[in-house]
Structure formats: structure tokens, C-alpha cells
Amino acid sequence: MAVSTYRHGTTWREVPTSIVAPVVADAGVPFIVGSAPVQQINSAVRPKPNSPRVYFSYEDAVRELGYSDDWRSFTLCQAIYTYFALFNVGPIICSYINDTDNPLFHQPPKVDDPFTFRSGRVLYMDKNIIPETLIVKDAVDDTIIYVEGTDYVGAWQQEPTDRVYRYTLTAIPGGAISTTTDVPVLCDFTQMQPRAVTKADIIGGFDPATGNTTGIEVVEDVFPMHRIVPGLLLAPFWSQDPEVAAVLAAKADEINGCFRCITFTDIDSNVVRNVMDASGWKDLNNYVDERQTALWPRVGMDQRDIWLSVEYGARMLLTNRDNNNVPVETPSNKTLRMNKTLVGGFQGNDPANPAVEVVFSEAYGDMLNGQGICTAINWVGGWKAWGSNMACYPNITDPKDRWMPLRNMTDWLGNTLVLTFFQKVDKPGNRRLIDSIIDTTNLYLNGLVADGNCLGARVEFRHDENPDTALIDGHYVFHVYEAFPIPAEWIEFILEFDISYLSTLFGEEVA
């Protein structure tokens, strides 16, 4: 249909809304890298290794990653239990390392391993077996191969006495294996060797040949795949290694080229057994980054041995959730799910260096805080997280770098601005664009101030920060001024005996 360029009558047109709705970044959602008992999961539904998966419940995580109480071998299980069972908070993002198809993570293959079906069952094969590698043969004539789904079925079962999951075979009635008499069989299978995971696997990297990321570097895939900005990086057990801790801190400073977050890292409580030695170890091993929190010692809940980085992370996410997903409040002085502090070998795995309970007073907790170390104390109201200083303190005292909630709020606001105004990239750089960004940002900042999450804030488009050479290069700078609340870490009362009140003894009023 032809349209005339001559106008006569009434028409209408539209212009873009000058104020856009902010896209608020997530606060404190952890990206956690480690190992998991994925051999428990059917290969058809098992997620790929080095792939970030988002879980909102304990059931969801166990359904895809499996579960074991052997937290040294399967480090992700500690995070799954702590976040969902102890704190009932999520989501969490997990990426497991130990590829069931990679021979580097296998034990030597088992060949002709003897088992016996008794009353139609083979109970409790090895807990690390990879079921898809299992071949069941007749013990008398090993050319007879029994067929899964026809002659037997396999399933993981938890032994009540030691709570360990083991693979169990059950004969199918009508199949080739008797369900009433003993039937000896020979089994060939491969087992996982979970402790074959090394710090090099955890650190990972980028493979230019395949274009795949591994280890900590998988955090780069989180936002493209799930549209979630990680707020915390965790590597349970491994963050006590200085090289892993350094990589975590470096990665937290730049994700996808535009996002930032923090990491919680543990001081090696296997080595540091005395509160007086924690600061020296921290400085010697360079746990001093502005995006890093150093924590000591470990904590325990009955027979469970938990890295404080994981417990602190769950407490922080719960605190954020209780504050409408705004990370303005520190997890310090909030209740932890624990009943002791521990040093020595983790989870009793080192007989020469057993885990032992360590007790120290609130004064020593204060000392650790002054050294840039967060800890846990048993004080008024039970066990509490204690400390809000990042690991850079006392070397760096800039409030946005020193204080955990200020670091979190700055990152959270910066990530929110990136998400909100990405839609404006490549728009014409005119006054309408500038006013839209200024108006939207100031409106959002005013809301933070009104809610008490910010003391004051504004945004400016300054001429001195936007020289002509930058503008013709397509570079526009907006200066955001903000002041977030500083934790009231020290509340002091001054008590003074006022002798003027002695006059009340004579019925006189004090002026």
C-alpha cells in the first residue's frame, strides 16, 4: 500500500520511555567448584563435567550430582548439605570436575572380581563403581554375560550403619540369575578415584582447541547460560591452597569482562592450629586481596567437619535474602549452624594429625578481625559468625575495600548498572540517552536511600570526565557517587558518676 509523504489530518508516534526498569543483580549467589559422586547418577541424565548447574533445593542437587558424606573426596557435597540442609537457602551454582569418562579420574579396572547373588541380591559393591562400565559374567562359564534390565537391575542404596551409598544388584525373577539359590558371578568394572582431582583441575582454564572452560574458569559460563551473576566464588577444601585462593581472588575481579564479586578462602587449619599463628600464615601466603575474605578455623556440627568459607557463604546468602536480596548487612554476629571449632586433619582423614576442638575467647576473635580474618565465636546467643573485614585489612583501609558489606554493595550496584543499561549500548549518544541514564540511575539510587540501604547517592555526566577525544571514540563516562552504611562494629558507652545526683538524697531536684 502506497503511503504519501504529505501529511493532512491527525497522526501519532512514540518515543522510547526515558526511565527504564532496573535489572537487579543477584546478591551472594555462590559459584562452587569441586568434585561430586556423579557415578551415582544414570549416565543418560548426568550433567556434563565443568558445566555450571543451578540448584534451588537439596533434592535437585542430589538428583544430578549424587551425595556422599565423604566430603574430602566429594567436596561439593559439603556445600549442598550446608546451604540446603543446615541453612535452607539457595540457589547455588555447582560445577563438578571429576569426569566419569576421563581415565585420569579412574582407579585401575577390576577384572573378574568375584561376587555372589544370595537370594537374588549382590549387596554393597564398591561405593565408587561407575555402573555403565559394569559387566556381570557367570562364574563357571565367563562367556555367559548377564543382561541388565533382563537378568538383574542395579541401584544405589545407603547403608544405615555408615550412611555410605553402595551399588546393589538384584536378580529379576524369570531372568537367567536364580532368585532362590546362590549364584557366583564375576564382575568387570571401573571405579572412580575422586581424590585424583588436583588443584590444577580446580584452577582449570580455557582450551583454545575445544573452546571449553574448566575448573574455576567455568564461572565465565554462568551468566551466558543462566542469566545469574555470581556473588561469591567457593572451592571447598581447595581454597586453603594459596594458588587456588589467588586464582579465585583474581577471577572475582573480572567475570565476563563486566561483572565482579568476592571469594571466601580458608586459612589452612590443618597447619594453623593456634589462633596466634593465623595472621602469620595469612600474610606469608598472600591472603591479602581486596576481593578475598580469609577465614579460620573450621567448624563442626556433631560429627561433621565444615569449612568456614562454606558456612560463612551460606550465612551471607541467608542474610541477603532476609534483606530483600540487598547485600547491605554483614553476616557477622549472625547465628551459624555449628557447635565447635576445629583444627587438624579434615574429617579424620589424617591419623597422624586428627581433628581436634580448639577453644578461644571473643577477645581472640577480635584480634583475628583486626588482622583481616573472619572467624566464629561462641558468645551471647550461641555460635556466631564474627568479622566483616576483607583480607586486605589492615594493609588497605579504604572503606569500600575493607568492609565486606561495602565491597558487596559496590559490586552489586555495579553489576546492576551493567545489567540495566546494556540495552542502551550502541544507541545514539545524544542528550536523550544521557538524560535517560541519569534519570533512571538517580531514581534507583533514591530508592536505595529511602530503604536505608544507602546513606546517599547520585550520578553525574561530567564534562571533565568526557573529553572530546573520548566522546568521538564512543566512550561515555557516568560518575556514580554513593555512600553505603558502614557496619557498627564498635558500639561504645561512656559511663560517668555524676555527683549532682547526690542532691536527690535531700529531696532536691537536679537541674
Backbone torsions as a table, in degrees:
resi	resn	phi	psi	omega
1	MET	NA	127.1	-179.3
2	ALA	-72.1	142.3	178.8
3	VAL	-121.8	125.5	179.8
4	SER	-77.4	143.4	175.9
5	THR	-83.1	-9.1	178.0
6	TYR	-84.6	129.1	-175.5
7	ARG	-103.3	129.1	176.3
8	HIS	-150.6	115.3	-177.1
9	GLY	124.5	-149.4	-177.2
10	THR	-122.3	133.3	176.9
11	THR	-135.0	178.5	174.3
12	TRP	-146.8	161.4	175.9
13	ARG	-148.7	171.0	-178.3
14	GLU	-129.7	155.0	175.0
15	VAL	-126.3	154.3	179.6
16	PRO	-60.3	143.0	176.3
17	THR	-61.2	130.9	-175.9
18	SER	-71.5	-27.9	178.1
19	ILE	-106.0	127.2	178.3
20	VAL	-109.9	152.5	178.8
21	ALA	-71.4	132.2	179.4
22	PRO	-68.8	143.8	172.9
23	VAL	-100.7	102.1	-170.7
24	VAL	-81.0	129.9	178.3
25	ALA	-70.8	152.7	174.1
26	ASP	-69.9	155.3	-176.5
27	ALA	-121.5	113.7	171.9
28	GLY	80.5	8.0	177.9
29	VAL	-68.0	123.5	-173.2
30	PRO	-86.7	142.4	164.1
31	PHE	-102.7	121.5	-171.3
32	ILE	-122.6	127.2	-179.2
33	VAL	-115.7	139.5	-178.9
34	GLY	174.4	-156.4	-179.1
35	SER	-114.6	155.3	-177.2
36	ALA	-146.4	154.2	179.7
37	PRO	-79.5	59.5	-174.7
38	VAL	-69.4	-11.1	174.9
39	GLN	-63.3	-17.5	177.4
40	GLN	-75.7	-12.1	-174.1
41	ILE	-102.6	136.2	178.3
42	ASN	-55.5	134.5	-175.2
43	SER	-60.2	-24.3	-178.5
44	ALA	-71.2	-26.1	-177.9
45	VAL	-116.3	-2.1	-179.1
46	ARG	-66.9	128.7	178.0
47	PRO	-67.1	157.7	179.2
48	LYS	-69.4	147.3	173.9
49	PRO	-66.8	157.9	179.7
50	ASN	53.0	44.8	176.7
51	SER	-135.7	124.2	-175.8
52	PRO	-72.7	129.6	178.8
53	ARG	-123.1	136.9	-177.6
54	VAL	-99.0	130.3	180.0
55	TYR	-126.4	135.2	-179.5
56	PHE	-108.2	-3.5	-179.6
57	SER	-153.9	162.3	176.7
58	TYR	-59.5	-42.9	-177.6
59	GLU	-63.2	-42.2	179.7
60	ASP	-61.5	-44.1	-178.0
61	ALA	-67.0	-45.4	-178.5
62	VAL	-67.7	-33.1	179.6
63	ARG	-61.9	-30.9	-177.8
64	GLU	-103.6	-26.3	-174.7
65	LEU	-112.6	-11.4	-174.1
66	GLY	77.1	180.0	179.2
67	TYR	-151.2	142.8	174.0
68	SER	-149.8	145.4	174.4
69	ASP	-79.7	-3.9	176.4
70	ASP	-81.2	82.0	-173.0
71	TRP	-75.3	-14.8	173.8
72	ARG	-73.7	-41.3	179.6
73	SER	-76.9	-38.6	-174.8
74	PHE	-122.0	86.5	-166.9
75	THR	-71.7	-25.2	179.0
76	LEU	-68.8	-25.9	-177.3
77	CYS	-63.0	-32.9	177.8
78	GLN	-63.4	-42.2	179.3
79	ALA	-67.0	-42.4	178.8
80	ILE	-58.7	-45.5	-179.1
81	TYR	-67.5	-44.0	-175.5
82	THR	-66.7	-48.9	-178.0
83	TYR	-66.6	-46.4	-171.2
84	PHE	-92.8	-42.1	-177.1
85	ALA	-82.4	-43.9	-176.3
86	LEU	-84.0	-40.8	-174.4
87	PHE	-109.6	-13.1	178.9
88	ASN	51.4	52.6	-177.6
89	VAL	-140.4	145.8	178.4
90	GLY	-164.1	-175.1	5.6
91	PRO	-83.3	169.5	170.8
92	ILE	-128.3	153.4	178.7
93	ILE	-116.2	121.3	-175.8
94	CYS	-119.2	144.4	173.4
95	SER	-136.6	118.0	-177.9
96	TYR	-95.5	153.6	-172.8
97	ILE	-99.9	-41.6	-164.9
98	ASN	-75.1	88.1	-178.8
99	ASP	-66.8	122.3	-179.4
100	THR	-67.0	-19.2	179.6
101	ASP	-90.9	-5.4	-176.4
102	ASN	-94.1	116.3	-179.3
103	PRO	-58.5	-21.3	178.7
104	LEU	-63.3	-23.0	-179.6
105	PHE	-103.4	14.3	-179.1
106	HIS	-103.4	150.0	164.9
107	GLN	-81.6	164.9	175.4
108	PRO	-56.1	137.9	-177.0
109	PRO	-59.7	143.2	173.4
110	LYS	-89.9	132.0	-180.0
111	VAL	-128.0	130.5	179.0
112	ASP	53.5	44.2	176.9
113	ASP	-78.0	124.1	-173.6
114	PRO	-80.7	133.9	172.7
115	PHE	-137.6	165.8	179.2
116	THR	-135.2	126.8	169.5
117	PHE	-74.8	117.3	177.3
118	ARG	-113.8	118.4	-174.7
119	SER	54.0	36.5	174.8
120	GLY	86.2	11.6	-177.8
121	ARG	-137.2	141.7	166.6
122	VAL	-110.9	111.9	-173.2
123	LEU	-92.3	136.5	163.4
124	TYR	57.9	62.8	166.4
125	MET	-70.3	177.3	-173.5
126	ASP	-58.7	140.8	-175.5
127	LYS	-68.1	-17.3	-176.5
128	ASN	-105.3	12.5	-179.4
129	ILE	-63.7	142.6	172.5
130	ILE	-96.1	104.0	-168.9
131	PRO	-56.7	-34.7	-176.6
132	GLU	-70.2	-11.4	176.9
133	THR	-91.8	-4.9	-172.9
134	LEU	-74.2	131.1	171.6
135	ILE	-124.5	123.0	-178.8
136	VAL	-107.8	122.6	-176.4
137	LYS	-121.6	153.6	174.4
138	ASP	-66.6	135.5	-176.2
139	ALA	-70.7	-26.6	-179.3
140	VAL	-86.3	-45.8	-179.7
141	ASP	-123.2	96.2	-173.0
142	ASP	-74.3	3.1	172.3
143	THR	-81.8	-12.8	177.5
144	ILE	-86.5	113.7	-179.4
145	ILE	-105.4	121.3	177.8
146	TYR	-78.2	144.6	-172.3
147	VAL	-104.5	125.4	176.4
148	GLU	-67.9	137.2	-178.4
149	GLY	91.6	-19.0	176.3
150	THR	-112.2	-48.8	-178.9
151	ASP	-99.9	-27.9	-178.9
152	TYR	-156.1	164.1	171.0
153	VAL	-129.2	150.5	177.5
154	GLY	-115.9	147.2	179.7
155	ALA	-154.2	150.8	175.3
156	TRP	-85.6	132.9	178.0
157	GLN	-132.3	144.5	-179.7
158	GLN	-94.4	124.2	177.7
159	GLU	-73.6	123.6	-176.1
160	PRO	-62.1	-30.3	-174.2
161	THR	-72.6	-42.4	-177.9
162	ASP	-118.6	3.9	175.4
163	ARG	60.8	23.2	179.4
164	VAL	-94.9	135.8	175.9
165	TYR	-81.3	129.4	176.8
166	ARG	-131.5	153.6	-176.8
167	TYR	-86.1	128.6	-175.0
168	THR	-121.1	135.8	177.0
169	LEU	-105.2	138.1	178.3
170	THR	-130.2	127.4	178.8
171	ALA	-69.1	142.2	178.8
172	ILE	-92.2	124.9	178.4
173	PRO	-54.6	133.1	-178.9
174	GLY	92.1	-8.8	177.8
175	GLY	-84.4	-172.1	-175.4
176	ALA	-78.1	-10.0	-179.3
177	ILE	-103.7	125.5	-178.7
178	SER	-64.5	141.6	177.2
179	THR	-100.5	2.5	-176.9
180	THR	-119.2	-21.2	-179.0
181	THR	-120.7	163.1	177.9
182	ASP	-71.7	133.6	-180.0
183	VAL	-128.1	106.3	176.8
184	PRO	-73.2	140.6	179.4
185	VAL	-136.6	162.7	173.5
186	LEU	-116.1	136.7	-176.3
187	CYS	-123.4	135.0	169.0
188	ASP	-107.8	133.9	178.8
189	PHE	-164.7	166.3	176.2
190	THR	-116.8	143.3	179.7
191	GLN	-115.2	149.8	173.3
192	MET	-72.5	148.6	171.8
193	GLN	-120.7	79.6	-171.1
194	PRO	-61.6	-29.8	-179.4
195	ARG	-80.3	6.5	171.7
196	ALA	-75.7	-13.4	175.6
197	VAL	-63.0	131.4	-178.9
198	THR	-115.1	171.2	177.9
199	LYS	-65.5	-27.4	175.8
200	ALA	-63.9	-36.7	176.4
201	ASP	-66.9	-40.3	180.0
202	ILE	-66.4	-43.7	179.6
203	ILE	-65.7	-45.5	175.7
204	GLY	62.7	-150.3	-178.3
205	GLY	162.6	-158.0	-179.1
206	PHE	-120.7	128.4	178.9
207	ASP	-96.8	106.6	-177.6
208	PRO	-66.2	-22.3	-179.6
209	ALA	-70.9	-39.1	-177.6
210	THR	-104.7	-18.0	-175.9
211	GLY	76.8	13.4	-177.4
212	ASN	-98.7	148.3	173.8
213	THR	-103.5	154.0	178.6
214	THR	-137.7	162.3	175.4
215	GLY	60.5	-139.6	-178.1
216	ILE	-61.1	-30.5	-177.2
217	GLU	-63.4	-16.9	178.8
218	VAL	-62.6	-18.5	177.6
219	VAL	-57.6	-24.5	177.1
220	GLU	-63.6	-22.3	-177.1
221	ASP	-90.7	-9.1	-172.6
222	VAL	-64.0	-54.4	-176.9
223	PHE	-68.2	-44.4	177.4
224	PRO	-58.1	-32.2	-177.1
225	MET	-88.9	-35.4	-169.0
226	HIS	-125.5	-4.2	-178.9
227	ARG	57.2	33.9	174.6
228	ILE	-117.6	131.5	175.5
229	VAL	-92.3	115.5	178.9
230	PRO	-61.0	140.2	177.8
231	GLY	-107.0	-7.9	-176.1
232	LEU	-156.1	137.3	174.8
233	LEU	-108.1	131.4	-179.5
234	LEU	-133.0	143.6	171.2
235	ALA	-138.7	82.4	-176.6
236	PRO	-53.0	139.4	-175.6
237	PHE	73.5	-45.4	-171.3
238	TRP	-79.8	-20.1	-176.1
239	SER	-71.4	-8.6	174.1
240	GLN	-76.8	-10.0	176.4
241	ASP	-85.0	124.8	-175.2
242	PRO	-58.4	-35.0	-179.7
243	GLU	-69.2	-43.3	177.0
244	VAL	-62.3	-43.7	-179.9
245	ALA	-61.4	-39.8	179.8
246	ALA	-65.6	-40.0	179.3
247	VAL	-67.8	-40.5	176.6
248	LEU	-59.0	-45.3	-179.0
249	ALA	-65.7	-40.9	179.5
250	ALA	-65.4	-41.5	-178.4
251	LYS	-68.8	-33.9	179.2
252	ALA	-63.5	-21.1	-176.9
253	ASP	-83.3	-12.4	176.8
254	GLU	-161.5	110.5	176.6
255	ILE	-120.3	127.6	-178.4
256	ASN	57.6	19.5	177.9
257	GLY	76.0	0.7	-175.5
258	CYS	-148.2	-11.1	-178.9
259	PHE	-109.9	155.0	177.8
260	ARG	-140.8	155.0	177.2
261	CYS	-154.9	-161.7	178.6
262	ILE	-125.8	172.3	174.7
263	THR	-133.9	146.4	172.5
264	PHE	-104.8	125.8	-177.8
265	THR	-128.9	144.9	-175.5
266	ASP	-97.1	137.0	166.2
267	ILE	-73.3	137.8	-173.3
268	ASP	-64.3	98.1	-179.1
269	SER	-78.9	-3.5	170.9
270	ASN	-74.9	-31.2	-179.7
271	VAL	-98.2	-47.0	-177.8
272	VAL	-85.6	102.1	-176.3
273	ARG	-105.5	-8.2	-177.2
274	ASN	-124.0	136.2	-178.1
275	VAL	-57.1	-28.9	-177.8
276	MET	-73.0	-16.2	-176.0
277	ASP	-97.8	-5.8	-172.9
278	ALA	-65.7	-44.5	-177.1
279	SER	-64.8	-40.6	179.2
280	GLY	-62.5	-42.0	178.1
281	TRP	-65.0	-41.9	-179.8
282	LYS	-58.3	-48.8	-177.9
283	ASP	-71.0	-39.8	-179.5
284	LEU	-62.2	-35.6	-177.0
285	ASN	-99.7	11.3	169.3
286	ASN	64.2	38.8	172.4
287	TYR	-85.5	70.9	-170.9
288	VAL	-137.4	23.0	-176.2
289	ASP	-82.6	150.8	-179.8
290	GLU	-67.5	-20.6	-179.4
291	ARG	-104.1	16.2	-174.5
292	GLN	-121.4	137.1	170.3
293	THR	-111.1	129.5	178.2
294	ALA	-98.8	133.3	-175.4
295	LEU	-130.1	142.7	178.5
296	TRP	-157.9	144.9	-6.5
297	PRO	-91.1	-149.9	169.1
298	ARG	-84.7	168.1	176.8
299	VAL	-124.1	161.4	-179.1
300	GLY	-131.8	150.0	172.7
301	MET	-130.1	100.5	-174.1
302	ASP	56.7	-114.6	-177.6
303	GLN	-91.2	2.3	-177.3
304	ARG	-93.5	142.8	-176.7
305	ASP	-117.7	114.5	-168.2
306	ILE	-122.8	132.9	174.2
307	TRP	-69.3	133.7	-175.7
308	LEU	-63.6	-27.8	177.5
309	SER	-60.5	-38.9	-179.8
310	VAL	-71.1	-44.8	-179.8
311	GLU	-64.3	-42.5	179.0
312	TYR	-64.9	-38.9	179.4
313	GLY	-63.2	-43.2	178.4
314	ALA	-65.6	-39.8	178.7
315	ARG	-64.1	-38.8	179.4
316	MET	-66.0	-43.0	179.5
317	LEU	-64.2	-38.4	177.3
318	LEU	-65.5	-40.5	177.9
319	THR	-63.3	-42.8	177.7
320	ASN	-62.2	-43.4	-179.4
321	ARG	-61.4	-40.1	-180.0
322	ASP	-69.4	-15.0	179.5
323	ASN	-111.8	36.1	175.5
324	ASN	59.2	37.1	175.2
325	ASN	66.0	27.2	174.7
326	VAL	-112.3	119.6	-172.1
327	PRO	-83.6	44.1	-174.4
328	VAL	-81.0	-16.4	-173.9
329	GLU	-110.7	140.2	179.5
330	THR	-76.0	148.6	172.5
331	PRO	-73.6	-10.2	-179.3
332	SER	-61.6	143.4	-178.3
333	ASN	66.5	20.6	172.2
334	LYS	-105.5	151.4	-174.3
335	THR	-67.1	134.5	172.7
336	LEU	-102.7	160.1	178.2
337	ARG	-98.8	86.5	-173.3
338	MET	-162.4	167.4	173.2
339	ASN	-142.7	13.4	175.6
340	LYS	-169.0	161.4	172.8
341	THR	-113.0	143.1	-169.1
342	LEU	-130.1	149.3	168.6
343	VAL	-135.8	174.0	-178.9
344	GLY	93.3	-166.1	-176.5
345	GLY	-60.6	138.6	-177.6
346	PHE	-73.5	130.2	172.4
347	GLN	54.2	31.2	176.1
348	GLY	67.5	23.3	-176.4
349	ASN	-84.9	-9.0	-178.6
350	ASP	-121.7	96.0	-177.7
351	PRO	-58.2	-29.5	-179.8
352	ALA	-77.0	-14.8	-179.0
353	ASN	-141.7	71.0	-175.1
354	PRO	-67.5	155.1	175.2
355	ALA	-69.5	133.3	179.3
356	VAL	-131.6	152.7	179.1
357	GLU	-79.2	136.8	178.1
358	VAL	-119.5	138.1	-177.5
359	VAL	-123.6	130.0	174.7
360	PHE	-145.3	157.0	-173.7
361	SER	-85.0	173.1	177.6
362	GLU	-61.9	-30.0	178.8
363	ALA	-62.9	-39.3	177.1
364	TYR	-71.2	-32.6	173.8
365	GLY	-61.9	-41.2	176.4
366	ASP	-62.8	-39.7	179.5
367	MET	-61.4	-44.1	178.3
368	LEU	-61.9	-42.8	178.3
369	ASN	-57.7	-41.4	179.5
370	GLY	-67.4	-16.2	177.6
371	GLN	-99.1	9.0	179.7
372	GLY	78.2	31.9	-178.7
373	ILE	-125.6	129.5	174.4
374	CYS	-93.5	150.0	-173.6
375	THR	-147.4	-164.2	176.1
376	ALA	-134.7	138.2	179.8
377	ILE	-131.2	151.1	174.8
378	ASN	-100.5	99.1	-171.6
379	TRP	-136.3	-147.2	-177.8
380	VAL	-62.0	120.2	179.4
381	GLY	89.5	10.7	176.7
382	GLY	96.9	-158.3	-175.8
383	TRP	-75.3	129.7	-176.8
384	LYS	-129.7	147.4	163.5
385	ALA	-65.6	142.9	-173.9
386	TRP	-140.7	107.2	175.6
387	GLY	129.2	139.3	-179.8
388	SER	-128.6	4.4	-178.5
389	ASN	-83.3	136.5	171.2
390	MET	-72.6	166.2	-173.9
391	ALA	-66.2	-18.9	-179.1
392	CYS	-69.2	-20.7	-179.3
393	TYR	-76.7	140.4	9.1
394	PRO	-93.6	7.1	-178.9
395	ASN	-67.7	-34.8	179.1
396	ILE	-120.6	127.3	-176.2
397	THR	-116.9	5.5	173.3
398	ASP	-55.1	123.0	-172.9
399	PRO	-57.4	-34.9	-179.0
400	LYS	-70.2	-22.6	178.4
401	ASP	-95.8	-32.5	-175.3
402	ARG	-75.9	-46.4	-171.2
403	TRP	-88.9	128.3	-179.4
404	MET	-55.9	-50.0	-179.0
405	PRO	-65.6	-32.1	176.6
406	LEU	-70.0	-39.3	175.6
407	ARG	-62.2	-43.8	179.3
408	ASN	-65.0	-43.3	-178.6
409	MET	-66.3	-40.2	178.9
410	THR	-63.7	-45.3	178.6
411	ASP	-64.1	-43.3	-177.6
412	TRP	-63.5	-43.2	178.0
413	LEU	-66.1	-44.5	179.0
414	GLY	-60.9	-43.9	178.1
415	ASN	-64.2	-37.8	178.4
416	THR	-63.9	-41.6	178.8
417	LEU	-63.9	-39.4	177.9
418	VAL	-62.0	-47.2	-178.6
419	LEU	-64.9	-38.8	-175.8
420	THR	-70.7	-42.6	-170.7
421	PHE	-103.0	8.0	173.1
422	PHE	-60.3	-30.4	179.1
423	GLN	-66.7	-15.3	-179.4
424	LYS	-93.0	-10.2	-179.4
425	VAL	-61.0	135.7	178.8
426	ASP	76.6	4.2	171.6
427	LYS	-71.9	158.0	177.6
428	PRO	-58.6	130.9	-178.3
429	GLY	-81.5	74.1	-179.8
430	ASN	-117.3	-177.1	-176.5
431	ARG	-66.4	-30.5	178.2
432	ARG	-61.8	-42.9	178.9
433	LEU	-63.9	-45.9	-178.0
434	ILE	-61.9	-45.6	179.8
435	ASP	-64.5	-37.2	179.5
436	SER	-62.8	-44.1	179.8
437	ILE	-67.3	-43.2	-179.5
438	ILE	-64.3	-46.9	-177.0
439	ASP	-65.1	-44.6	-179.6
440	THR	-63.0	-45.6	-177.7
441	THR	-65.6	-46.1	-179.2
442	ASN	-63.7	-37.4	177.8
443	LEU	-63.1	-41.8	179.4
444	TYR	-68.2	-43.0	179.6
445	LEU	-64.2	-38.3	178.0
446	ASN	-61.9	-34.8	176.6
447	GLY	-65.3	-39.1	177.1
448	LEU	-63.8	-39.7	178.7
449	VAL	-66.0	-44.4	-178.4
450	ALA	-62.5	-32.7	180.0
451	ASP	-83.1	-0.8	-179.2
452	GLY	80.2	9.4	-180.0
453	ASN	-89.7	-3.2	-179.9
454	CYS	-151.4	137.9	179.5
455	LEU	-76.5	-30.6	179.0
456	GLY	179.1	149.5	-178.3
457	ALA	-164.6	152.8	175.7
458	ARG	-161.1	166.1	175.7
459	VAL	-128.1	143.6	179.4
460	GLU	-134.4	148.2	171.4
461	PHE	-109.8	98.5	-169.4
462	ARG	-95.2	138.1	179.8
463	HIS	-65.2	-40.4	-176.6
464	ASP	-67.5	-18.9	177.9
465	GLU	-98.6	0.4	178.7
466	ASN	-131.8	69.1	178.9
467	PRO	-64.6	160.3	-178.5
468	ASP	-57.2	-36.4	-178.7
469	THR	-63.6	-32.1	178.1
470	ALA	-77.7	-40.9	-178.0
471	LEU	-64.4	-41.0	179.6
472	ILE	-71.3	-13.6	174.9
473	ASP	-92.4	3.9	177.6
474	GLY	79.3	21.5	-176.8
475	HIS	-108.2	117.2	-178.9
476	TYR	-117.4	129.1	-175.8
477	VAL	-115.0	126.4	174.3
478	PHE	-114.3	127.7	-175.2
479	HIS	-99.1	114.9	179.9
480	VAL	-100.0	122.4	175.0
481	TYR	-101.7	131.3	-179.7
482	GLU	-149.0	154.4	173.3
483	ALA	-140.7	109.3	-179.7
484	PHE	-92.6	153.7	-179.4
485	PRO	-60.3	136.0	176.3
486	ILE	-91.4	137.0	-179.4
487	PRO	-57.2	136.4	176.9
488	ALA	-78.5	72.8	-172.9
489	GLU	-71.3	-27.5	-176.6
490	TRP	-131.7	109.8	177.0
491	ILE	-109.3	118.8	-173.5
492	GLU	-119.4	137.8	172.9
493	PHE	-113.4	137.8	176.3
494	ILE	-104.5	120.5	-179.4
495	LEU	-106.3	131.8	-179.1
496	GLU	-138.8	134.8	174.9
497	PHE	-78.5	118.8	-177.2
498	ASP	-104.0	107.5	-174.3
499	ILE	-69.2	-14.8	-179.8
500	SER	-63.4	-22.7	-180.0
501	TYR	-74.7	-8.4	175.6
502	LEU	-63.7	-23.8	-179.1
503	SER	-63.5	-20.3	179.3
504	THR	-66.1	-18.7	177.8
505	LEU	-67.0	-20.8	-177.5
506	PHE	-110.2	18.6	177.0
507	GLY	75.8	11.4	-178.7
508	GLU	-91.0	147.9	176.0
509	GLU	-89.3	141.4	177.4
510	VAL	-84.7	127.4	-177.6
511	ALA	-69.7	NA	NA
